[in-house]
């Protein structure tokens, strides 16, 4: 395991990880100011750069507006907006996506004026963070949504806990609620829905977490919902015990990442493999917060790594082969305190964009943080060289004043050379040009007795070798 130590010092608003030609980071930044900012969920618009969302500081201690930070590809701030619709006090986003029109959709939880508990919300804004609409779902319970997901039929999925039930909702780009269905883990146990994957035709797979029928262990359920919100099948992901926190569509396969375990599914949700991993180091386990597939076909996971002597949390990057074998494991250790991972995206050039928030940030309080981690590069390799062939020599052994000969292979071409080396690799007869076809003489009469290597090299790099015994 690789551990990178960073002192997150304030240098012009940057977290001084140690960036530069030899650093693991192309850049790293913290946002926004001395007050507490949390969240750090990110999206990458089609026009480039990034959008960070979180909860910012408001006009009073009881206010926490939606914080939107627009970044360049290099992590520099273009602008910052704070959004707090009427009747709302605090907005806590859980994710952001860009739709087909370039608008941004955010969902999560919020608190309203005189709330019974908490509300779930969906908010749409344009690329400049001007609000188009916001929808809240207020019930007597504590309600919240996870991250929004684009459907394959031009709408939005949101899912979460509403009025003591697991709910999946489809919302139109205009903010119209198309349907709202219950999707519990099982008839006996509500469990909790933790992730959602859109599928062709406007439906989705919903991944739930809950106890098995005997209440002996945890299990992950996969629910298939049609474009109309009708559940047509449910199955259990075998040998996967903890929550499926992140899912990734990778071609015709689906990668499921949880707490120190991953699974690969086919297009029918049948299991290809399941892997469980030990803690990265003593008393430090990891939970997936983001997953991508890189240009090499490997799966890269951004995780929260919890544990250690101080029971703190840090960013962790893990890279796996297509079969789930661990390739590399990098802990981004922060001496100043915990940091919580939220988003992993592919950055320009194949690097990795990571974001979240850090306690005791360099700007004061907790800060949003983002960085570009340099991609895992394959080792450079030389072009394949032609294999050496056997060179026929005669007479062999050679004795007396006789001259030995090398039989030149067909197709040798112009520019070939022939040389003789002793047993220690020293050149005893320098390279001499030869012309094929036919034979080339080897004047060895003056050489002492011993074993010699005769090497024939063509102009294109092909090589033939033979051993000659001189008596």
C-alpha angles and dihedrals in degrees: 000000000000119000119195115199119208134183104210098214125170108254109161091321093312129121104235100227089153105268124186140094093315097038127105087230129071088193141337133194144178127216150230125352149294095303124081116280121179136179116047099190110161144197133187115227118215090247092063135257125068141273119218122197130189144128115291138190116280137203091279136020091262094055124085113171127196106270117213121187121184114207137189122232087267093054097253116146115251096177143334128219133187118206125192114162120209116285093019125111106177131018120196111186122204099189148339135223135181116230129214093273094053095255121134125236123199129182137178137101134317143178122232133200108288093359123185089219124312134326134220116232143189119197131186124198137166125251090276091054095253106151116243096179143330127209123196127190108209120188135151090267134071104272131191141160130217123223118316118251128203114236122222091242097059101269137099132257121209124176137181148102117322125169093344093308136101106246136187118197134188115208127188124230087256091057096255115147105235097182141342118199138175114245109177125175092249140336090263100042127033093204115171134281110234107173143008134207122197117224134194116286096038098285131114148208113240117202115208133185126212146117123299120249092271093046088233099121143358122268140185120234126203115208122191114213123186124224087269093054096255115145107226101172144008130194138169121243102236119240092357105125107173135051121300094229098173134025129189131195105222109178107296092341132080123216117208118197126188139145106333091325137089137183135194119215132189125230091277092052091252114147118255095177142338123208131190120194134203120238113285090239137348112314095353119110129174137227121197117245100165138010134189137169112234131213091269091059094250124132116240120198128196108204144175108244110205126189138041127129092310097039089235131151128238140171115270129189118202127182124202135184121243087267093054098256113147112248102173140356122199123183113201097209119197115195093196094066145285126336124193122214121222113158140028119188136167109256128204113291093024096289122136125252112208128183143171136113136288131213117229089021123191091250092055129272115014117334137197109248135195135172143173110234114202112250123255103260125204115242113265115254133197121241113268113271123217112264118249118254130209116267116215114226131184144225090025116199093038119202140173123006094325120126118234121220136213118215106226115222121238117263094028093137130193125319098040120146134200125208138172126220131187126233091276093054095254118144109246096169114031121228112290125189118250133189124216147249106052133030136314122216121237110203099207099147092106095049119102119243115282146089118302134187117225114201126193116192124188123212090252093056100261111143135200124188136189137177119236123195113210114200 
